[in-house]
C-alpha cells in the first residue's frame, strides 16, 4: 500500500531556505568543533588526574544509556511543543550546566572529579539528544522541500570538517590553555550557537500541531500512549522495519572497525600512532567529500531509492573486508597508512551517502507530527547496540593475534546479510511508492 506523503506546503522561498541553511551549517560547525575538542580535553584531563583507561570512553557509556532512558519523553516532547521553544530551553540548560561545571570542577580532586563530570555528561547527553532530534524534526519548518537534501548534506559537511580539524586543534589548545580554557571555549561556543538559533525562522504550519499542547495534561500513561502511536506508525512502515534490521547489524559489526583499527595497528602490527591518525583523516575526508557531493547534486526525491541505499551498503561491506585483507598482508607503516586511508575514505564516503539518503527519505515520507518520535527511536536503537558491540569486539580482538581476520569475517557476514535483505528491501520500497 502506498504511503501518505507528509504535508510540505509551508511557504518558504529558496532565498529564505538558503539563509537558514547557512545559519544551520554555521551553528553545527561551531557546536560540533568546540564539542569535539571539549570531549578530547575532558579525556586528557581525566587521564592526567585518574590514570584510568575509561577516561576517553566514559561519554560512550553515558550517552547510549541516557538515550535509552529518555527515549519516550524526548520523542513526545519534540512532537508536542514548538521546536524553537524546545531548543531555547535545551541550550539554556546546557549553558547553565557548563557554568556550574566550570565553577565546581576544581573543588574535586583525582577520581572524585568523576562526580561533576558524570553529572554534566548526563545533562549534556540529554541536551544533545534533544537538539539533534529537534533539528531533524524541524527540517520542514526551516527549508522548503527542494532544499532538504542541501540542508542535510551541509550539516554533515560541517560535522565532517570538524572531524578533520578537531584533533590537531584539540592537542594545541590543551597544551596552550589547559582544561579550564576548554570549558570557557565551550561556554562561548554554546552561546554563539544559541544566538544563531535565535535568529532562525521556524515556519509553523497553518494547522499548528502545537496549538493545544499546553492544555493537555501530562501523565505517564499519556506519555507512553503517545509514544506508542509513533511505534505503531513505524510498525506500519515495512521500509522502516527493514532499515532497522539492516542498520542495527551494520552498527553492531561496524564497531569492530572503530575499536579494531587502533588496536590492530598499534598493538598487533606495531606501527605506532602515525598510521592511526592518517586513517582517521582519510575517513573524515571521505565523509566531507560525500556530503559535499550531495550538496552539489540536484535532489532526486525517491527516484532509484533502492540503488541509492543498497550500493553504498555493498561498498561499505566490501571495504571492511578489504581493510581486513590489508591488515593480514605484510606492509610497512607507510603502506598501511596510505592504503588504509584510501579504504577508509571510500568506506566513509559510502556511509555518509547512505545516512543522508535515508535522512532525506524520512523527511519526505514521515508526517511532521511524528518525526520526533520516529527519529528519536531510530537514533536510540542504533546507538544502543554499539556498547554491546564494543564490549564483544574488545574481548575478541584481545583474544586473537590476527585482528585483520576478524574484519574479514565481519565483512563477509555483513555482505551475506545485505544480500539476504535485497529482495525484502526492494519489495518494501515498491510497496510504499506513492
Helices and strands as residue ranges (DSSP letters): H 14-50, G 53-56, H 58-69, H 71-78, H 83-104, G 105-107, G 110-112, H 113-137, H 139-142, G 145-147, H 148-199, G 213-215, H 220-236, H 238-263, I 264-268, H 274-296, H 305-328, H 333-365, H 368-398, H 403-431
